[in-house]
Structure formats: C-alpha cells, structure tokens
C-alpha cells in the first residue's frame, strides 16, 4: 500500500488551491479527482453560466486569470483555466480516482478507492465541494408531483422546456438566472419562502468585488460566528431585476401544496405545471468521511475555519462560509488553503 504525505480529495478549484499551498510548504500532495479531468464540477454546470465576479477577482494562487480582468468569464473559460492550472501544478494529480471511504490508521489515514485500491496518507484535505450532493428540501406535496422534477445540477439549457409551465424554486443567483433564461421560452414562476434580494453588480463605476476587497469585507472571518448562512444576494447588472419586474419570471411565495400535476398557491389558486426546477443549493459532499466520525448527524463536518475538530491531520477547503463569504469561490479558496496547509504542515512536523 503506497503512502503519501497528504491526500487531497477533489481536483476542482479547492483541491488545486490546496495542492498549490501544500507544495509551497514542501509537502508532496496527491490530488484525487473522481471525474476524468481536474476541473471539478465546472464542466457540469448549466450552459449559459457566467461568473458574477470579474476575471481579476476569479483566480487561484500563482496564476492570474488570463484576458481582460474586468470581463465576466463564461463557464467554459473557467474550465479551460482550471485545466491550465492543473497542468502547471507541480503535484501528482490522479483523475478517474474516486475515494469511497477514509479511516483512521495508525496516526494517519487509510483511503479506500473505487476498484479496491488502498492509499495511506499522513494527512487528508477534503476538497470535494458540494456539487455531488444537491439539496432537495421537503416541500408540500413535492414527492407526489406527477410531472418532471429536477435539480439545478441537472439543468443545462432552456430548449427542452419550450412552451412549458415551469416553477423554479429558490431565490439565489442560480435560481434567478435559470428562471430568467427559461422565462424567454416558457411561462415561469420563481417560488421562494423569502423575497429575492438584489445587489448591484457595479457601483460608482466599480464592480461589487472591488468594494468587498477594498473594505475588507471579503476576508472578514464571519464564518466563525455563523451557524446558518444568511440568505443569498443576487448580484445583478439590472437584467434580472428587470426580468422579474416584467413577470418573466413572475415571483410568488412558496406553493402550499401539490396534487398530481396541479400546484396550489398560497392564495388558494391552482394550476397545472409541467416542470419544477429545484435551485435550492447543495450540501457538503463528504460521505467518504462518515466512517471516520468527522461529521455531525446532518453530514456536515465538525471543523473550525477548515481545521477538523475531530482529527488533527484532517482539514477542509471549499466549504460555504468556511471562514469568509468568499470561502467557496475561486477568489477565496486560495486564502483558506494557505491557512489550513500551514496548520497541517505544523501538525506533520510534530509527529
């Protein structure tokens, strides 16, 4: 059984940032990516996805995003950037390698891989993100809906929904973007428990992320005080607010029930619906840690700013609100990776 310094689980933005920081500390990480390329979940996002942060604020450590720093890169540009980053990263990256379980083993860890291979690691960084675990909330009557229900993780483009009656559940960036895109081809309602909260993408000629960086709000360690992340702001250049105000999509409170294909709204009215799209976010995809005792009863890691509270050689990168509001973003994972690798290096030096 091969032994390595640090096994990094996940080869997307978080795993690549962790690999970079570990190499900077003189450690030799092995990055284990389940898919066939080191781009994480980005290739599987919906076709029209465009970053709401400019290229100048969307880089991993050591390699700036190419091109005009003020532009907003498309999904495929992010994929190409991550593949270039992986190519230049001085680390052992193994694609097509899925980790099934992690167990404590003689002061370190033993990883069980798909196919039966075992790997021994002195430390582990869990950087597998959330995309593999879409959140499907309990909504009244949803389980009995007679037509199509899909999560935003399975949505690609609006063409298959031409002329349909569609309800998009959610009030965050993905929910509003998908609903507005569908609203050009279908009759769409955006249903949520809370109103949509818009934030202006540019103020006084500067992008919102410039202001976040200049004021220090982007790096403020608010994660240590939050038990539940606050409701998300929809970053908007005016397009999405205008679409909602024009009724394409219209916005309503969450439906009160479902009977077959009929949805009952809060005001008592009913109508038939063809498709419900759940843009309801994700939860940490960390099932491989279940046998280690590192997770709580809801599958969330027990950690403090990315450092495990149960195992000193275990750390996390890419959790939502891990430390700051940018912790699970391209611009934020590098900072968090640097913090946790510093602590891991100290731990490994002490044993």
C-alpha positions as CSV (number, residue, x, y, z in Angstrom):
1,X,0.0,0.0,0.0
2,X,1.5,3.3,-1.1
3,X,2.0,6.1,1.5
4,X,1.8,9.8,0.7
5,X,2.3,13.0,2.7
6,X,-1.2,14.5,2.1
7,X,-4.1,13.1,0.1
8,X,-6.3,15.9,-1.3
9,X,-9.8,14.6,-2.2
10,X,-11.2,16.6,-5.1
11,X,-9.4,18.1,-8.0
12,X,-11.5,21.2,-8.7
13,X,-10.8,24.7,-7.6
14,X,-10.4,23.8,-3.9
15,X,-8.3,20.8,-4.4
16,X,-6.0,22.6,-6.9
17,X,-5.6,25.5,-4.5
18,X,-4.8,23.1,-1.7
19,X,-2.2,21.3,-3.8
20,X,-0.5,24.6,-4.6
21,X,-0.3,25.6,-0.9
22,X,1.0,22.2,0.1
23,X,3.7,22.3,-2.5
24,X,4.7,25.8,-1.2
25,X,5.1,24.2,2.2
26,X,7.4,21.5,0.8
27,X,4.9,18.7,1.1
28,X,4.1,16.2,-1.7
29,X,0.3,16.1,-2.1
30,X,-1.6,13.5,-4.2
31,X,-4.8,15.1,-5.6
32,X,-7.6,12.6,-6.2
33,X,-10.3,13.6,-8.6
34,X,-13.3,11.3,-9.3
35,X,-14.0,12.7,-12.8
36,X,-11.9,12.5,-15.9
37,X,-10.4,15.9,-15.7
38,X,-9.1,18.3,-13.0
39,X,-11.9,20.9,-13.3
40,X,-14.2,19.8,-10.5
41,X,-17.9,20.4,-11.1
42,X,-17.5,23.3,-13.5
43,X,-18.0,21.2,-16.7
44,X,-21.4,20.1,-15.4
45,X,-22.9,23.5,-14.7
46,X,-25.6,24.8,-17.0
47,X,-24.5,26.0,-20.4
48,X,-25.0,29.8,-20.0
49,X,-23.4,30.1,-16.6
50,X,-21.3,33.3,-16.4
51,X,-19.3,34.3,-13.3
52,X,-20.7,37.3,-11.4
53,X,-17.1,38.1,-10.3
54,X,-14.7,39.7,-12.8
55,X,-11.7,37.7,-14.1
56,X,-9.4,39.8,-12.0
57,X,-11.1,38.5,-8.8
58,X,-11.5,34.9,-10.0
59,X,-8.0,33.5,-9.8
60,X,-6.3,30.7,-7.9
61,X,-2.9,31.5,-6.2
62,X,0.0,31.7,-8.6
63,X,-1.8,32.0,-11.9
64,X,-3.9,35.1,-12.8
65,X,-7.0,34.6,-14.9
66,X,-6.0,35.5,-18.5
67,X,-7.5,38.2,-20.6
68,X,-9.3,41.4,-19.7
69,X,-9.5,41.4,-15.8
70,X,-12.8,43.4,-15.9
71,X,-14.7,40.8,-18.0
72,X,-17.0,38.2,-16.6
73,X,-15.8,34.7,-17.7
74,X,-18.1,32.0,-19.1
75,X,-18.3,28.5,-17.6
76,X,-16.1,27.1,-20.4
77,X,-13.4,29.7,-19.8
78,X,-13.3,28.7,-16.1
79,X,-12.9,25.0,-17.1
80,X,-10.0,25.9,-19.5
81,X,-8.4,28.0,-16.8
82,X,-8.6,25.2,-14.2
83,X,-7.1,22.7,-16.7
84,X,-4.2,25.0,-17.4
85,X,-3.7,25.5,-13.7
86,X,-3.6,21.7,-13.1
87,X,-1.1,21.3,-16.0
88,X,1.3,23.7,-14.4
89,X,0.8,22.5,-10.8
90,X,3.8,20.5,-9.5
91,X,1.7,17.8,-7.9
92,X,0.6,14.3,-8.5
93,X,-3.0,14.6,-9.9
94,X,-4.9,11.4,-10.4
95,X,-8.1,11.8,-12.4
96,X,-10.7,9.0,-12.5
97,X,-10.0,8.2,-8.9
98,X,-12.9,8.1,-6.6
99,X,-12.5,7.9,-2.8
100,X,-15.1,5.7,-1.2
101,X,-14.0,6.0,2.5
102,X,-11.4,7.4,4.8
103,X,-10.5,5.6,8.0
104,X,-8.1,6.4,10.8
105,X,-5.0,4.3,10.6
106,X,-2.0,4.3,13.0
107,X,-1.9,8.1,13.5
108,X,-2.7,8.8,9.9
109,X,-5.4,7.8,7.4
110,X,-6.2,4.9,5.1
111,X,-8.2,5.7,1.9
112,X,-10.3,3.1,0.2
113,X,-10.6,3.9,-3.6
114,X,-13.1,2.7,-6.1
115,X,-11.7,-0.5,-7.6
116,X,-10.3,-1.8,-4.3
117,X,-7.0,0.1,-4.1
118,X,-5.9,1.4,-0.7
119,X,-3.8,4.5,-0.1
120,X,-2.1,5.5,3.2
121,X,-1.8,9.3,4.0
122,X,-0.3,11.2,6.8
123,X,-2.9,13.9,6.4
124,X,-6.1,14.4,4.4
125,X,-7.6,17.6,2.8
126,X,-11.3,17.2,1.9
127,X,-11.8,19.5,-1.0
128,X,-14.7,17.7,-2.8
129,X,-17.1,20.6,-2.8
130,X,-20.8,20.2,-2.8
131,X,-22.0,19.6,-6.4
132,X,-22.3,15.8,-5.8
133,X,-24.9,16.4,-3.1
134,X,-27.7,18.6,-4.3
135,X,-30.1,19.7,-1.6
136,X,-33.7,18.7,-2.2
137,X,-35.8,20.3,0.5
138,X,-39.1,18.9,1.9
139,X,-41.8,20.9,0.1
140,X,-45.5,20.3,0.5
141,X,-46.6,17.6,-2.0
142,X,-43.4,17.6,-4.0
143,X,-42.9,13.8,-3.7
144,X,-46.2,13.2,-5.3
145,X,-45.8,15.6,-8.2
146,X,-46.9,13.8,-11.4
147,X,-44.6,15.5,-13.8
148,X,-40.9,16.4,-14.0
149,X,-38.8,17.5,-11.0
150,X,-35.1,18.2,-11.5
151,X,-32.4,19.9,-9.5
152,X,-30.4,22.8,-11.0
153,X,-27.5,20.4,-11.0
154,X,-29.3,18.5,-13.8
155,X,-30.4,21.7,-15.8
156,X,-28.4,22.5,-18.9
157,X,-30.3,24.8,-21.3
158,X,-33.9,26.2,-21.8
159,X,-34.6,24.5,-25.1
160,X,-36.3,21.3,-23.7
161,X,-38.8,23.4,-21.8
162,X,-40.1,25.4,-24.7
163,X,-43.8,26.4,-24.1
164,X,-44.0,24.7,-20.7
165,X,-45.4,25.9,-17.4
166,X,-42.3,25.9,-15.1
167,X,-41.8,26.6,-11.5
168,X,-38.2,27.4,-10.3
169,X,-37.8,27.0,-6.5
170,X,-35.2,29.3,-4.9
171,X,-34.1,32.9,-4.5
172,X,-30.3,32.8,-5.1
173,X,-28.2,33.6,-8.1
174,X,-28.7,30.2,-9.8
175,X,-32.5,30.3,-9.2
176,X,-32.9,33.8,-10.7
177,X,-30.5,33.2,-13.6
178,X,-32.2,29.9,-14.6
179,X,-35.7,31.3,-14.2
180,X,-34.9,34.4,-16.3
181,X,-33.4,32.2,-19.0
182,X,-36.4,29.9,-19.0
183,X,-38.7,32.9,-19.0
184,X,-37.7,33.7,-22.6
185,X,-39.1,30.3,-23.8
186,X,-41.6,29.2,-21.2
187,X,-44.1,30.6,-18.6
188,X,-42.1,30.7,-15.4
189,X,-42.7,31.4,-11.8
190,X,-39.9,31.9,-9.3
191,X,-41.2,30.4,-6.0
192,X,-39.4,31.1,-2.7
193,X,-40.0,31.4,1.0
194,X,-38.3,34.8,1.0
195,X,-38.3,37.7,-1.5
196,X,-35.4,37.9,-3.9
197,X,-32.7,40.3,-2.6
198,X,-30.7,42.0,-5.4
199,X,-27.3,43.6,-5.1
200,X,-25.9,45.9,-7.8
201,X,-23.1,44.4,-9.7
202,X,-21.4,47.8,-10.2
203,X,-21.4,50.9,-8.0
204,X,-19.7,54.2,-8.9
205,X,-18.0,52.5,-11.8
206,X,-16.5,49.7,-9.8
207,X,-17.6,46.0,-9.5
208,X,-19.0,44.9,-6.2
209,X,-16.0,42.7,-5.6
210,X,-13.7,45.7,-5.8
211,X,-15.6,47.2,-3.0
212,X,-15.6,44.0,-1.0
213,X,-11.8,43.7,-1.3
214,X,-11.2,47.5,-0.6
215,X,-13.4,47.4,2.6
216,X,-12.0,44.1,3.8
217,X,-15.5,42.5,3.9
218,X,-14.4,39.8,1.5
219,X,-11.9,38.3,4.1
220,X,-13.8,39.1,7.3
221,X,-13.9,35.8,9.3
222,X,-17.6,35.8,9.7
223,X,-17.8,32.0,9.3
224,X,-16.8,31.5,12.9
225,X,-19.9,33.3,14.1
226,X,-22.5,31.9,11.7
227,X,-24.3,28.7,12.4
228,X,-26.7,29.2,9.4
229,X,-25.5,31.1,6.3
230,X,-27.6,34.2,5.6
231,X,-30.0,34.4,2.6
232,X,-28.1,34.9,-0.6
233,X,-27.9,38.2,-2.5
234,X,-28.5,38.0,-6.3
235,X,-25.7,40.0,-7.9
236,X,-27.3,41.8,-10.8
237,X,-26.4,44.3,-13.6
238,X,-30.1,45.2,-13.8
239,X,-31.1,42.4,-16.2
240,X,-32.6,40.0,-13.7
241,X,-34.5,42.6,-11.7
242,X,-36.0,43.8,-14.9
243,X,-37.0,40.3,-15.9
244,X,-38.7,39.7,-12.6
245,X,-40.5,43.1,-12.7
246,X,-41.7,42.2,-16.3
247,X,-43.1,38.9,-15.0
248,X,-40.7,36.7,-16.9
249,X,-40.4,35.1,-14.4
250,X,-43.0,36.3,-12.0
251,X,-42.2,35.8,-8.3
252,X,-44.6,34.2,-5.8
253,X,-44.4,32.8,-2.3
254,X,-43.8,29.1,-2.0
255,X,-46.7,26.9,-3.2
256,X,-48.9,25.5,-0.5
257,X,-49.4,22.0,-2.0
258,X,-49.3,19.7,-5.0
259,X,-52.0,17.3,-6.2
260,X,-50.9,15.3,-9.2
261,X,-49.7,17.8,-11.7
262,X,-51.6,20.7,-10.0
263,X,-49.9,23.2,-7.8
264,X,-51.8,25.1,-5.2
265,X,-50.5,28.6,-4.5
266,X,-50.6,30.5,-1.2
267,X,-53.7,32.5,-2.4
268,X,-55.6,29.3,-3.0
269,X,-55.4,29.3,-6.8
270,X,-54.4,26.1,-8.6
271,X,-52.9,25.4,-12.0
272,X,-51.2,22.6,-13.8
273,X,-47.4,22.7,-14.0
274,X,-45.1,20.7,-16.4
275,X,-41.7,21.0,-14.6
276,X,-40.4,22.0,-11.2
277,X,-36.7,23.0,-11.0
278,X,-35.1,23.0,-7.6
279,X,-32.4,25.7,-7.5
280,X,-32.1,25.0,-3.8
281,X,-28.3,24.7,-3.4
282,X,-26.1,21.9,-2.2
283,X,-24.7,20.4,1.0
284,X,-21.0,19.3,1.6
285,X,-20.3,16.1,-0.4
286,X,-18.3,14.3,2.3
287,X,-19.9,10.9,2.6
288,X,-16.5,9.2,2.4
289,X,-15.8,10.6,5.9
290,X,-18.9,9.1,7.5
291,X,-17.0,6.1,9.0
292,X,-14.3,8.4,10.4
293,X,-16.6,10.1,12.8
294,X,-15.7,13.6,11.5
295,X,-19.3,14.6,10.5
296,X,-22.3,15.6,12.5
297,X,-25.7,13.9,12.2
298,X,-26.6,16.1,9.2
299,X,-23.4,15.2,7.3
300,X,-21.7,18.5,8.0
301,X,-18.0,18.5,9.0
302,X,-17.1,19.3,12.6
303,X,-14.5,22.0,12.0
304,X,-13.2,25.4,12.9
305,X,-12.3,27.6,9.9
306,X,-11.4,24.4,7.9
307,X,-9.5,22.6,10.6
308,X,-11.1,19.4,11.8
309,X,-12.2,19.3,15.4
310,X,-12.1,15.5,15.5
311,X,-8.8,14.6,13.7
312,X,-5.7,16.9,13.8
313,X,-4.5,15.6,10.4
314,X,-7.8,16.4,8.6
315,X,-8.7,19.7,7.0
316,X,-11.3,21.2,4.6
317,X,-11.2,23.6,1.7
318,X,-14.1,25.0,-0.2
319,X,-16.9,24.8,2.3
320,X,-19.5,27.5,2.1
321,X,-18.8,30.1,4.8
322,X,-15.8,28.1,5.9
323,X,-14.2,31.3,7.1
324,X,-15.5,34.2,5.0
325,X,-18.2,34.9,2.5
326,X,-15.8,34.0,-0.4
327,X,-14.6,30.7,1.1
328,X,-16.2,28.5,-1.6
329,X,-15.3,30.8,-4.5
330,X,-12.4,30.9,-7.0
331,X,-11.2,34.1,-5.3
332,X,-11.4,32.7,-1.8
333,X,-10.2,29.1,-1.8
334,X,-6.6,30.1,-2.1
335,X,-6.7,32.1,1.2
336,X,-8.3,29.3,3.0
337,X,-6.0,26.7,1.5
338,X,-3.0,28.7,2.7
339,X,-4.4,28.8,6.3
340,X,-5.2,25.1,6.6
341,X,-2.0,23.9,5.0
342,X,0.1,26.0,7.4
343,X,-1.6,24.2,10.2
344,X,-1.3,20.8,8.6
345,X,2.4,21.3,8.0
346,X,2.9,22.2,11.7
347,X,1.0,19.1,12.7
348,X,3.0,16.8,10.4
349,X,6.3,18.3,11.7
350,X,5.3,17.5,15.2
351,X,4.6,13.8,14.7
